[in-house]
Each structure stands twice: as C-alpha cells, then as structure tokens.
C-alpha cells in the first residue's frame, strides 16, 4: 500500500492508500486528502488539481496529453494533475503555488 504525504504550508498529512488509488476520486468521496486537495472536474481539463511532486515522481508514468496541454512547461518543474495519476508507490506532493 502506497503512502501519500500531502504538504500544506508547513503541515504534513500522510495516509496509506490502496494500490491503484486516484487522489481526486478519494477527495470526492471525502477521504484523504480531502479537504486539503483542491480538485474540480477530475477529467484533466481544469487544472485545479495540479500538484508539485516533492518525492516519488520516478515511479509515476510519463505525463499524458491532458497534462501536457494543461500544465505545459510546469511539467518540467515537477507539476502533475492528480486526477490523471493512479498511485502504486509512495508519493509526496503539494499544491502550494
């Protein structure tokens, strides 16, 4: 089971999640990291769930076309769309902009 650590300012929120978990789906059903994760459409269109990956990016698949369209050059700085990620490894992230 992967552990997700969500950084909000100086605070850290961690929780183990089931394999193949999508964080936007979990937030939508009021599970971790709700209410910390900002999310809206869940379809890779709005960019509200954009997060900067702090650790674990090496275990994520390459960004898909939706992420490339919405995030553009921010991908190179470690940004990803949570709604497009299904987690199978530990991950640390933040939405602090």
N, C-alpha and C positions, 0 to 999 in steps of 0.2 A: 504494500500500500504506500503510495507516494505521500510525502508530507509537503503541504503548501504553506509557505510563510509569506504573509502579506504585510508590508511595511506601510504604516500610515504616520507620516511625520517621524517622530522618534519611537513610536509604539510598534511592536511586532505582534501579529496574530498568527498562530500556527495551528494546523489541524491535519491529521491524516485523512486522506480521501480514498475512496475506492479506485482501483485501476480503471483507466479509460473514462475519467471524470472530466466534464466540461464545467469550468467555474461559473460561467454565466447561467447555465442551467441550474446549478446549485444555488446561486444567488436568487434566481427567480422563484425557487421553492423555499426560500427563506433559510437556507443552510449556508455554511461558511462559503465565502467570506462576507455574506450579507451581514450588516448593511455597509460594509467597507468598500466593496467593489461597485464602482459606478458602471452601469450597463443599461442598454436600452433595447435595441432591435434584436440582438442575438443572431444576426444574419450576415455580419461583416459589411454592413452598409454605412452605419452612422459613425463609427469610430469612438463611441462613448466608452467602450470597454478597453481602450488602448492602455497597455501597461508596459512599463520598462522592466525587462527581466534582469534581476540582480544576480541570480545564480541558477544554473541548471539549463541554460539555453542550448548547451551542446547536446542535450537529449531531446530537443524539440525537432519536429520536421521542419524542412525549409518553408519559409513564408509562401502562402498560396497567392493566387492572383488577386483575391479580395484584399488581403493585407497589403500587397504591393500597391494597389490602387488607392486605398485609404491612407496608408502610412507613408508611402513614398520613401524619401531619404531618411526618415526616422527609423526605419528598419536597421540601418547600419549602426545606429546608436543604441540598439537593443530593444526597440519597441515592437510589440506584437499585439494582436487582437485576441483577447481571452476567449471570445466566442468561437474562434477558429481553432482552439487548442484542446486536444483531448489528452489528459495527463497520464503518464505511466511512470514518471520519475519525479524525484523531489524538485521543487521549484520555489524560488524566492522572487517576489515582484513588488512593484509599487506603481501607484498612479500619480504620485506627486509630480507636478509639472513645473 
